[in-house]
Amino acid sequence: MFLSTDSPLRKRVAALGIRASFLLGITAMAVFMILVTAIALLTSTLMTRGVGDILDNRLPSTLASVNAEKAVDTLAAAGSLLVSVRSSQARETAFARVARAQSDLQLALDDLVVTQGADSAAEVIRLSHALNLNLENLRALADQRLSLIDEQIAARGRLLSILQAFQQNLTHRIRILEGDSDVIRLLGSRSEPPTQQIAALATDTAPLIPLASFYADIESVGGRLLAAGQDPSATTLALSEQVVEATLSNARETLQKLSSDLASALQSRFLEMQELSTGSEGIIELRRSELTLLETGENWNQDNQRIINQVNAEVDSLVNQELAEIDNAGEAVAWTGQVFLILLLGITITGLLGLAAFFYFHVIRHLIDRISTLSNAMQMIAAGHYDVALPPEGNDELGRLGRAVHTFRDVGQSTAIREQQLQILNAELEKLSISDALTGLANRRCFDDVLNDEWERAMRSQQPLAVLMLDVDNFKRYNDRYGHLAGDQCLKHIATVLKDRVYRSTDLAARYGGEEFVVILENCVADDAVNIAQQIRIAVANLKITHDAAIEQVVTVSIGAAAMVPSYTEDMTQEKPSDTLLRMADNALYRAKVAGRNRVELGT
């Protein structure tokens, strides 16, 4: 239950200043943080023990089992490549891969024994030993196959040599037979065939006819043998063997029909080819032996797969045991964490509620309210509102700050009065610095600044800029005749005309010096500038200011006008870019004076 407003403790707390209040709050927070930290450390210690058992014992055992399983799979995969070895380089690569896999497996098994124990790892070690025995058999098989491949290459070389010998012995005879056959066909196509000649040619070519059949059989046997060396199965190899034997039988019968001398020349090569085809070391038998080795290797690979499955089952059993232990340890850690979390939450909520009550009833409702009052008063005073209600003074930090606010208000009031007076003086000085005291127009300094700015703006926008330069005709005589006071009044009247005629906010009329005036016309072409100048000239004449020394008997003005579009190519070596336009207007004014005054001239 919170303290009542009139309780002594509440009054003592309310009397605390900022420093004492924050010391009390920080002390309470420190005690609270120490208590929370102690509970958190105790919770962390208990949970660390459970997690340490998982990380130090259970997890390494699980990883060792998985690594052993992976090493067995890798070794079996490396061994499966031994069956497909067909070259010495491939053999060295495959053997090296198997050796690396065996080394990795041995390391994994050693780690498994360390983490799981020899009894638990015994079955995996036994299966790994069986896998290594199979791999030794596969290595021997790979060497046998390489030997068979070398014998097959040699047999194919002998076969190609035999076929080349047959080709050398029979090709020219086949061509003779083909040529005689073409001649007989040509003679037989005549309207009266020469029968005796045809019969003679037929008699000569008859012994060569079986030769073509024999050569075709030899070529067929050679092609079939080369294909049989690549037969994928024993069935297709047996079919190739039947075809070769049948073709050799036909060739043997055809050989007996040839002439004795030709048959004798071909007999040895034919027997050699027959032995190479169906002999015990022939191409077909070599391929049959290779297929047998491949089948044996495939059986060993299947046995390796069986071993892998058994290893996987054994490792899964070990992993499941470790996972069960990890689950038990995790549940214990979770239970500990939940118990201490509830305790920590209870203490935290209680402490936070106490701190919240302290900060709300003392800091916010007492200190913050006083600080807000001080802040608002400072802001109002800074904004110039000096009639704001000021906070009370006192002896604590906020009371002394309230006393300072009173002083700040008094200083601010006096400063505001002085600033207001200074602003009035500055405004008057600013006006005097850019305006002519006599006419109220802009002065020479203001004109120069505006002309330079307008020149830069017109150069960027590529718009025309015009300048009018005015001079009061015979003004010296006017001063001599009527006096300087009348001269000043004359200049004021002319300035009034300029103010009336130069009415755009972007234009500027200024007193250039003495009786000279200048006008800046933004975005104004030459014709418009001349028209405005004429209006000004006429308006001045219409003032009808008496001037006995003038031809018109009234005060008149001469005006020089100039307009151009500023360009970046202007020569800026001798004068400022804007001075070019001013010089053109001045030259035009000079021409107006020479031409008789009271006129407007356009500068070029």
C-alpha positions as CSV (number, residue, x, y, z in Angstrom):
1,M,0.0,0.0,0.0
2,F,1.4,3.3,-1.0
3,L,2.3,6.0,1.5
4,S,-0.4,8.6,2.3
5,T,0.3,12.2,1.3
6,D,0.7,13.4,4.9
7,S,2.9,10.6,6.1
8,P,6.3,11.7,7.5
9,L,8.2,9.3,5.2
10,R,6.4,10.7,2.2
11,K,7.3,14.2,3.2
12,R,11.0,13.3,3.7
13,V,11.1,11.6,0.3
14,A,9.5,14.6,-1.3
15,A,12.0,16.9,0.3
16,L,14.9,15.1,-1.5
17,G,16.7,17.0,-4.2
18,I,17.7,15.7,-7.6
19,R,21.1,14.4,-6.4
20,A,19.7,12.6,-3.3
21,S,16.8,11.2,-5.3
22,F,19.0,9.7,-8.0
23,L,21.4,8.3,-5.4
24,L,18.5,6.6,-3.7
25,G,17.2,5.3,-7.1
26,I,20.7,4.1,-8.2
27,T,21.2,2.3,-4.9
28,A,17.9,0.5,-5.2
29,M,18.7,-0.4,-8.8
30,A,22.2,-1.7,-7.8
31,V,20.7,-3.9,-5.1
32,F,18.1,-5.2,-7.5
33,M,20.8,-5.9,-10.2
34,I,23.1,-7.7,-7.7
35,L,20.2,-10.0,-6.7
36,V,19.2,-10.6,-10.3
37,T,22.8,-11.2,-11.3
38,A,23.3,-13.7,-8.5
39,I,20.3,-15.7,-9.6
40,A,21.3,-15.6,-13.2
41,L,24.8,-16.8,-12.4
42,L,23.5,-19.7,-10.4
43,T,21.1,-20.6,-13.2
44,S,23.9,-20.3,-15.7
45,T,26.2,-22.6,-13.6
46,L,23.7,-25.3,-13.3
47,M,22.7,-25.2,-17.0
48,T,26.3,-25.1,-18.0
49,R,27.0,-28.3,-16.3
50,G,24.2,-30.0,-18.2
51,V,25.2,-28.5,-21.5
52,G,28.9,-29.3,-20.8
53,D,28.0,-33.0,-20.5
54,I,26.3,-32.8,-23.9
55,L,29.1,-30.9,-25.5
56,D,32.0,-32.8,-23.9
57,N,30.7,-36.3,-24.0
58,R,27.5,-37.0,-25.9
59,L,28.0,-34.7,-28.9
60,P,31.6,-36.0,-29.6
61,S,30.4,-39.6,-29.4
62,T,27.5,-38.8,-31.8
63,L,29.9,-37.0,-34.2
64,A,32.4,-39.8,-34.0
65,S,29.7,-42.4,-35.0
66,V,28.5,-40.2,-37.9
67,N,32.1,-39.7,-39.1
68,A,32.8,-43.4,-39.0
69,E,29.6,-44.0,-41.0
70,K,30.6,-41.3,-43.5
71,A,34.2,-42.8,-43.8
72,V,32.8,-46.2,-44.5
73,D,30.5,-44.8,-47.2
74,T,33.5,-42.9,-48.7
75,L,35.7,-46.0,-48.7
76,A,33.0,-48.1,-50.4
77,A,32.4,-45.3,-53.0
78,A,36.2,-45.2,-53.7
79,G,36.3,-49.0,-54.1
80,S,33.4,-49.0,-56.5
81,L,35.6,-47.1,-59.0
82,L,38.2,-50.0,-59.1
83,V,35.9,-52.0,-61.3
84,S,35.9,-49.4,-64.0
85,V,39.7,-48.9,-64.2
86,R,40.9,-49.2,-67.8
87,S,44.4,-47.5,-67.7
88,S,47.5,-47.4,-65.5
89,Q,46.8,-43.7,-64.7
90,A,43.2,-44.5,-63.7
91,R,44.5,-47.4,-61.6
92,E,47.0,-45.1,-59.7
93,T,44.2,-42.5,-59.1
94,A,41.7,-45.1,-57.9
95,F,44.3,-46.9,-55.7
96,A,45.4,-43.6,-54.1
97,R,41.8,-42.6,-53.4
98,V,41.1,-46.0,-51.8
99,A,44.3,-45.6,-49.7
100,R,43.2,-42.1,-48.5
101,A,39.7,-43.4,-47.7
102,Q,41.2,-46.3,-45.7
103,S,43.4,-43.9,-43.7
104,D,40.4,-41.6,-43.0
105,L,38.4,-44.7,-41.9
106,Q,41.1,-45.8,-39.5
107,L,41.2,-42.4,-37.9
108,A,37.4,-42.4,-37.6
109,L,37.5,-45.8,-36.0
110,D,40.2,-44.8,-33.6
111,D,38.1,-41.7,-32.6
112,L,35.0,-44.0,-32.3
113,V,36.8,-46.3,-29.9
114,V,37.9,-43.4,-27.8
115,T,34.4,-41.8,-27.5
116,Q,32.2,-44.9,-27.6
117,G,34.5,-47.6,-26.1
118,A,35.9,-50.7,-27.8
119,D,32.8,-52.9,-27.0
120,S,30.4,-50.4,-28.6
121,A,32.6,-50.0,-31.7
122,A,33.5,-53.7,-32.1
123,E,30.7,-54.4,-34.7
124,V,31.6,-51.3,-36.8
125,I,35.3,-52.4,-36.7
126,R,34.5,-55.9,-37.8
127,L,32.4,-54.7,-40.8
128,S,35.1,-52.2,-41.7
129,H,37.6,-55.1,-41.8
130,A,35.4,-57.1,-44.1
131,L,35.1,-54.0,-46.4
132,N,38.9,-53.7,-46.5
133,L,39.2,-57.4,-47.5
134,N,36.7,-56.8,-50.4
135,L,38.7,-53.8,-51.5
136,E,41.9,-55.9,-51.6
137,N,40.1,-58.3,-53.9
138,L,38.9,-55.4,-56.0
139,R,42.5,-54.2,-56.3
140,A,43.6,-57.6,-57.6
141,L,40.6,-57.7,-60.0
142,A,41.6,-54.2,-61.3
143,D,45.2,-55.5,-62.0
144,Q,43.8,-58.6,-63.8
145,R,41.5,-56.5,-65.9
146,L,44.4,-54.2,-66.9
147,S,46.3,-57.3,-68.0
148,L,43.3,-58.5,-70.0
149,I,42.9,-55.0,-71.6
150,D,46.6,-55.1,-72.7
151,E,46.1,-58.6,-74.2
152,Q,43.0,-57.4,-76.0
153,I,44.9,-54.4,-77.4
154,A,47.6,-56.8,-78.7
155,A,45.0,-59.1,-80.2
156,R,43.2,-56.3,-82.0
157,G,46.6,-55.2,-83.4
158,R,47.3,-58.7,-84.7
159,L,43.7,-58.8,-86.2
160,L,44.3,-55.5,-88.0
161,S,47.6,-56.8,-89.3
162,I,45.9,-59.9,-90.7
163,L,43.2,-57.9,-92.3
164,Q,45.8,-55.6,-93.9
165,A,47.7,-58.7,-95.3
166,F,44.5,-60.1,-96.8
167,Q,43.8,-56.7,-98.3
168,Q,47.2,-56.6,-99.9
169,N,46.8,-60.1,-101.4
170,L,43.3,-59.9,-102.6
171,T,42.5,-56.3,-103.6
172,H,44.2,-56.3,-107.0
173,R,42.5,-59.7,-107.9
174,I,39.1,-58.3,-106.9
175,R,39.7,-55.3,-109.1
176,I,40.6,-57.6,-112.1
177,L,37.4,-59.6,-111.5
178,E,35.4,-56.4,-111.3
179,G,37.0,-55.0,-114.5
180,D,36.4,-58.3,-116.5
181,S,32.8,-58.3,-115.3
182,D,32.3,-54.8,-116.6
183,V,33.8,-55.8,-120.0
184,I,31.5,-58.9,-120.2
185,R,28.5,-56.7,-119.3
186,L,29.5,-54.1,-122.0
187,L,30.0,-56.8,-124.7
188,G,26.8,-58.5,-123.9
189,S,24.9,-55.2,-124.3
190,R,25.8,-55.0,-128.1
191,S,23.3,-55.9,-130.8
192,E,25.5,-58.7,-132.0
193,P,27.6,-59.8,-128.9
194,P,31.0,-61.5,-129.6
195,T,30.2,-64.8,-127.9
196,Q,33.6,-66.3,-128.3
197,Q,35.3,-63.3,-126.7
198,I,32.7,-63.3,-123.9
199,A,33.2,-67.0,-123.3
200,A,37.0,-66.5,-123.2
201,L,36.7,-63.7,-120.6
202,A,34.2,-65.8,-118.6
203,T,36.6,-68.7,-118.5
204,D,39.4,-66.5,-117.3
205,T,37.3,-64.8,-114.5
206,A,35.4,-67.9,-113.3
207,P,38.3,-68.9,-110.9
208,L,38.2,-65.5,-109.3
209,I,34.5,-65.4,-108.4
210,P,34.8,-67.3,-105.1
211,L,37.6,-64.9,-104.2
212,A,35.1,-62.0,-103.8
213,S,33.0,-64.1,-101.4
214,F,36.0,-65.1,-99.4
215,Y,37.2,-61.5,-99.0
216,A,33.7,-60.4,-97.9
217,D,33.7,-63.1,-95.3
218,I,37.1,-62.1,-94.0
219,E,36.0,-58.4,-93.7
220,S,32.8,-59.5,-91.9
221,V,34.8,-61.6,-89.4
222,G,37.2,-58.8,-88.7
223,G,34.4,-56.3,-88.1
224,R,32.5,-58.7,-85.9
225,L,35.6,-59.4,-83.8
226,L,36.3,-55.8,-83.3
227,A,32.7,-55.3,-82.2
228,A,32.8,-58.4,-80.0
229,G,35.6,-56.8,-78.0
230,Q,33.1,-54.2,-76.8
231,D,30.0,-56.5,-76.2
232,P,28.3,-55.4,-72.9
233,S,27.2,-58.9,-71.8
234,A,27.9,-62.6,-72.1
235,T,24.7,-63.1,-74.1
236,T,25.7,-60.6,-76.8
237,L,29.2,-62.1,-76.8
238,A,27.9,-65.6,-77.4
239,L,25.8,-64.3,-80.3
240,S,28.9,-62.6,-81.8
241,E,30.8,-65.9,-81.3
242,Q,28.2,-67.9,-83.3
243,V,28.2,-65.3,-86.1
244,V,32.0,-65.4,-86.3
245,E,32.1,-69.2,-86.3
246,A,29.5,-69.4,-89.1
247,T,31.3,-66.8,-91.2
248,L,34.6,-68.6,-90.7
249,S,33.0,-71.9,-91.8
250,N,31.8,-70.2,-95.0
251,A,35.2,-68.7,-95.6
252,R,36.9,-72.0,-95.1
253,E,34.6,-73.7,-97.7
254,T,35.2,-70.8,-100.1
255,L,39.0,-71.1,-99.6
256,Q,38.9,-74.7,-100.8
257,K,37.3,-73.5,-104.0
258,L,40.2,-71.2,-104.9
259,S,43.1,-72.2,-107.0
260,S,45.7,-74.2,-105.2
261,D,48.4,-71.6,-105.4
262,L,46.1,-68.8,-104.2
263,A,44.7,-71.0,-101.4
264,S,48.2,-72.0,-100.3
265,A,49.1,-68.2,-100.1
266,L,46.1,-67.4,-98.0
267,Q,46.0,-70.6,-95.8
268,S,48.5,-69.4,-93.1
269,R,46.8,-66.0,-92.5
270,F,43.4,-67.7,-92.4
271,L,44.5,-70.2,-89.8
272,E,46.0,-67.3,-87.7
273,M,42.8,-65.4,-88.0
274,Q,40.8,-68.5,-87.0
275,E,42.9,-68.9,-83.9
276,L,42.6,-65.2,-83.0
277,S,38.8,-65.5,-83.4
278,T,37.9,-68.7,-81.5
279,G,41.1,-69.7,-79.8
280,S,41.6,-69.8,-76.0
281,E,43.6,-66.5,-76.2
282,G,41.4,-65.0,-78.9
283,I,39.5,-61.8,-78.8
284,I,36.2,-63.4,-77.8
285,E,37.7,-65.4,-75.0
286,L,39.6,-62.3,-73.7
287,R,36.3,-60.4,-73.7
288,R,34.6,-63.3,-71.9
289,S,37.2,-63.2,-69.2
290,E,36.9,-59.5,-68.8
291,L,33.1,-59.8,-68.4
292,T,33.6,-62.5,-65.8
293,L,35.9,-60.1,-63.9
294,L,33.4,-57.3,-64.1
295,E,30.6,-59.6,-62.8
296,T,32.8,-60.6,-59.9
297,G,33.7,-57.0,-59.2
298,E,30.0,-56.1,-59.2
299,N,29.3,-58.9,-56.8
300,W,31.9,-57.6,-54.4
301,N,30.5,-54.1,-54.8
302,Q,27.1,-55.5,-53.8
303,D,28.7,-57.1,-50.8
304,N,30.2,-53.8,-50.0
305,Q,26.8,-52.2,-50.1
306,R,25.5,-54.9,-47.8
307,I,28.3,-54.0,-45.4
308,I,27.5,-50.3,-45.7
309,N,23.9,-51.0,-44.8
310,Q,25.0,-53.0,-41.7
311,V,27.3,-50.2,-40.7
312,N,24.6,-47.6,-41.1
313,A,22.2,-49.7,-39.0
314,E,24.9,-50.1,-36.2
315,V,25.7,-46.4,-36.3
316,D,22.1,-45.4,-36.2
317,S,21.7,-47.6,-33.1
318,L,24.7,-45.8,-31.5
319,V,23.5,-42.4,-32.5
320,N,20.0,-43.1,-31.2
321,Q,21.5,-44.0,-27.8
322,E,23.5,-40.8,-27.7
323,L,20.5,-38.8,-28.8
324,A,18.4,-40.3,-26.0
325,E,21.1,-39.3,-23.5
326,I,21.2,-35.8,-25.0
327,D,17.4,-35.5,-24.7
328,N,17.6,-36.5,-21.0
329,A,20.3,-34.0,-20.3
330,G,18.4,-31.3,-22.3
331,E,15.2,-32.0,-20.3
332,A,17.2,-31.6,-17.1
333,V,18.7,-28.3,-18.3
334,A,15.3,-27.1,-19.4
335,W,13.7,-27.9,-16.1
336,T,16.4,-26.1,-14.2
337,G,16.1,-23.1,-16.5
338,Q,12.3,-23.0,-16.1
339,V,12.5,-23.1,-12.3
340,F,15.0,-20.3,-12.0
341,L,13.3,-18.4,-14.8
342,I,10.1,-18.3,-12.7
343,L,12.1,-17.2,-9.6
344,L,14.0,-14.6,-11.7
345,L,10.8,-13.3,-13.2
346,G,9.2,-13.0,-9.7
347,I,12.1,-11.0,-8.3
348,T,12.4,-8.9,-11.4
349,I,8.7,-8.0,-11.5
350,T,8.7,-7.2,-7.8
351,G,11.8,-5.0,-8.2
352,L,10.5,-3.3,-11.3
353,L,7.2,-2.5,-9.6
354,G,9.0,-1.0,-6.6
355,L,11.3,1.1,-8.9
356,A,8.3,2.1,-11.0
357,A,6.4,3.3,-7.9
358,F,9.5,5.3,-6.7
359,F,10.0,6.9,-10.1
360,Y,6.3,7.6,-10.6
361,F,5.4,9.0,-7.2
362,H,8.7,10.8,-6.6
363,V,10.6,11.4,-9.8
364,I,7.7,12.0,-12.3
365,R,5.1,13.5,-10.0
366,H,7.5,15.6,-8.0
367,L,10.9,16.2,-9.7
368,I,9.7,16.0,-13.4
369,D,6.8,18.3,-12.7
370,R,9.2,20.9,-11.2
371,I,11.6,20.4,-14.1
372,S,8.8,20.8,-16.6
373,T,7.7,24.0,-14.9
374,L,11.3,25.3,-15.1
375,S,11.6,24.2,-18.8
376,N,8.3,25.8,-19.8
377,A,9.3,29.0,-18.1
378,M,12.7,29.0,-19.8
379,Q,11.1,28.3,-23.2
380,M,8.6,31.1,-22.8
381,I,11.2,33.5,-21.6
382,A,13.5,32.5,-24.5
383,A,10.6,33.1,-26.9
384,G,10.2,36.6,-25.4
385,H,7.1,36.1,-23.2
386,Y,8.4,37.6,-19.9
387,D,5.0,37.7,-18.2
388,V,5.0,33.9,-17.7
389,A,4.5,32.5,-14.2
390,L,7.9,31.7,-12.6
391,P,8.7,28.6,-10.5
392,P,9.2,29.0,-6.8
393,E,12.7,29.5,-5.4
394,G,14.3,27.1,-2.9
395,N,17.5,25.7,-1.4
396,D,17.7,22.4,-3.3
397,E,19.0,22.1,-6.9
398,L,15.6,22.9,-8.5
399,G,15.0,25.8,-6.1
400,R,18.4,27.3,-7.0
401,L,17.6,26.7,-10.6
402,G,14.3,28.6,-10.1
403,R,16.2,31.5,-8.6
404,A,18.4,31.5,-11.8
405,V,15.2,31.5,-13.9
406,H,14.1,34.7,-12.2
407,T,17.4,36.3,-12.9
408,F,17.3,35.0,-16.5
409,R,13.8,36.6,-17.0
410,D,15.1,40.0,-15.7
411,V,18.2,39.9,-17.9
412,G,16.1,38.7,-20.9
413,Q,13.7,41.6,-20.5
414,S,16.5,44.2,-20.6
415,T,18.2,42.4,-23.4
416,A,15.0,42.3,-25.5
417,I,14.6,46.0,-25.1
418,R,18.2,46.7,-26.2
419,E,17.8,44.2,-29.1
420,Q,14.6,46.0,-30.3
421,Q,16.4,49.3,-30.2
422,L,19.4,47.8,-32.1
423,Q,17.1,46.3,-34.8
424,I,15.6,49.7,-35.4
425,L,19.0,51.3,-35.8
426,N,20.3,48.5,-38.0
427,A,17.2,48.8,-40.3
428,E,17.9,52.5,-40.6
429,L,21.6,51.9,-41.4
430,E,20.7,49.2,-43.9
431,K,18.3,51.6,-45.7
432,L,20.9,54.4,-45.7
433,S,23.6,52.0,-47.1
434,I,21.6,51.1,-50.2
435,S,19.4,54.2,-50.9
436,D,20.1,57.8,-51.9
437,A,19.3,60.2,-49.1
438,L,18.0,63.0,-51.4
439,T,15.8,61.0,-53.9
440,G,15.0,57.9,-52.0
441,L,16.1,55.8,-55.0
442,A,18.8,53.1,-54.8
443,N,22.3,54.5,-54.6
444,R,25.4,53.7,-56.7
445,R,26.5,50.9,-54.5
446,C,23.1,49.1,-54.6
447,F,22.9,49.6,-58.4
448,D,26.3,48.0,-58.9
449,D,25.4,44.9,-56.8
450,V,22.0,44.5,-58.5
451,L,23.5,44.9,-62.0
452,N,26.1,42.2,-61.4
453,D,23.4,39.8,-60.0
454,E,21.0,40.5,-62.9
455,W,23.8,40.0,-65.4
456,E,24.6,36.6,-63.9
457,R,20.9,35.6,-63.8
458,A,20.4,36.7,-67.4
459,M,23.5,34.8,-68.5
460,R,22.2,31.6,-66.9
461,S,18.6,32.0,-68.3
462,Q,19.8,33.6,-71.6
463,Q,17.2,36.4,-71.3
464,P,17.9,40.0,-72.4
465,L,18.9,42.7,-69.9
466,A,18.5,46.4,-70.5
467,V,20.0,49.5,-68.9
468,L,18.8,53.2,-69.2
469,M,21.2,56.0,-68.3
470,L,19.6,59.4,-67.8
471,D,21.2,62.8,-67.5
472,V,19.3,66.1,-66.7
473,D,19.9,68.5,-69.5
474,N,21.8,71.7,-68.6
475,F,21.5,70.9,-64.9
476,K,24.5,73.1,-63.9
477,R,22.8,76.1,-65.5
478,Y,19.7,75.2,-63.6
479,N,21.6,75.2,-60.3
480,D,23.3,78.5,-61.2
481,R,20.0,80.1,-62.2
482,Y,17.7,78.8,-59.4
483,G,20.0,77.6,-56.7
484,H,20.9,74.3,-55.2
485,L,17.8,73.9,-53.2
486,A,15.7,74.2,-56.4
487,G,18.1,71.7,-58.0
488,D,17.5,69.2,-55.2
489,Q,13.7,69.6,-55.6
490,C,14.2,69.1,-59.4
491,L,16.0,65.8,-58.8
492,K,13.3,64.7,-56.4
493,H,10.6,65.3,-59.0
494,I,12.5,63.3,-61.6
495,A,13.0,60.5,-59.1
496,T,9.2,60.4,-58.6
497,V,8.8,60.0,-62.3
498,L,11.2,57.0,-62.3
499,K,9.4,55.4,-59.3
500,D,6.1,55.7,-61.3
501,R,7.5,54.4,-64.6
502,V,9.8,51.7,-63.3
503,Y,7.2,49.8,-61.4
504,R,8.1,46.1,-61.9
505,S,9.5,44.5,-58.7
506,T,12.4,43.0,-60.7
507,D,13.5,46.4,-62.2
508,L,15.5,49.0,-60.4
509,A,15.9,52.8,-60.6
510,A,18.9,54.4,-59.0
511,R,20.7,57.7,-58.7
512,Y,24.1,57.1,-60.4
513,G,25.7,60.4,-59.2
514,G,24.9,64.1,-59.4
515,E,22.2,64.6,-62.0
516,E,22.6,61.1,-63.5
517,F,20.1,58.3,-63.0
518,V,20.2,54.7,-64.2
519,V,17.5,52.0,-64.6
520,I,17.9,48.2,-64.8
521,L,15.2,46.4,-66.8
522,E,15.0,42.7,-66.5
523,N,14.0,40.5,-69.5
524,C,13.6,43.6,-71.7
525,V,14.6,43.8,-75.4
526,A,16.0,46.9,-77.0
527,D,12.7,48.1,-78.5
528,D,10.9,47.9,-75.1
529,A,13.8,49.6,-73.4
530,V,13.5,52.5,-75.9
531,N,9.8,52.8,-75.4
532,I,10.2,52.9,-71.6
533,A,12.9,55.5,-72.0
534,Q,10.6,57.7,-74.2
535,Q,7.9,57.4,-71.6
536,I,10.3,58.6,-68.9
537,R,11.6,61.5,-71.1
538,I,8.1,62.7,-71.9
539,A,6.9,62.4,-68.3
540,V,9.9,64.5,-67.1
541,A,9.1,67.1,-69.8
542,N,5.4,67.1,-68.7
543,L,6.5,68.1,-65.2
544,K,7.0,71.5,-66.8
545,I,9.7,72.5,-64.3
546,T,10.7,76.0,-65.5
547,H,14.2,76.3,-66.9
548,D,15.0,79.6,-68.6
549,A,18.4,78.5,-69.8
550,A,16.9,75.5,-71.8
551,I,15.6,75.7,-75.3
552,E,12.3,74.1,-74.3
553,Q,12.1,76.4,-71.3
554,V,11.5,73.4,-69.1
555,V,13.7,70.7,-67.5
556,T,14.3,67.8,-69.9
557,V,16.4,64.6,-69.8
558,S,18.6,62.8,-72.3
559,I,18.5,59.0,-72.1
560,G,20.9,56.4,-73.4
561,A,19.4,52.9,-73.7
562,A,21.2,49.5,-74.2
563,A,20.0,45.9,-74.2
564,M,21.7,42.6,-74.8
565,V,21.6,38.9,-74.0
566,P,24.7,38.2,-71.8
567,S,27.0,35.6,-73.4
568,Y,29.8,33.5,-71.9
569,T,32.0,34.5,-74.9
570,E,32.2,38.2,-73.9
571,D,35.7,39.5,-73.5
572,M,36.3,39.8,-69.8
573,T,40.0,40.8,-69.9
574,Q,39.5,44.6,-69.7
575,E,36.3,45.1,-67.7
576,K,33.6,43.3,-65.8
577,P,31.0,41.6,-68.0
578,S,28.2,43.9,-66.7
579,D,30.3,47.0,-67.5
580,T,29.9,46.2,-71.2
581,L,26.2,46.9,-71.0
582,L,26.7,50.0,-68.9
583,R,29.3,51.4,-71.3
584,M,26.9,50.9,-74.3
585,A,24.2,52.9,-72.4
586,D,26.8,55.6,-71.5
587,N,27.9,55.9,-75.2
588,A,24.2,56.2,-76.2
589,L,23.7,59.0,-73.6
590,Y,26.7,60.8,-75.1
591,R,25.2,60.6,-78.6
592,A,21.9,61.9,-77.2
593,K,23.7,64.9,-75.7
594,V,25.6,65.6,-78.9
595,A,22.4,65.3,-81.0
596,G,20.7,68.1,-79.1
597,R,19.5,66.7,-75.8
598,N,15.9,65.8,-74.7
599,R,16.0,62.6,-76.8
600,V,16.6,58.8,-76.5
601,E,19.5,57.0,-78.2
602,L,20.0,53.2,-78.4
603,G,23.5,51.9,-77.8
604,T,25.0,49.2,-79.9
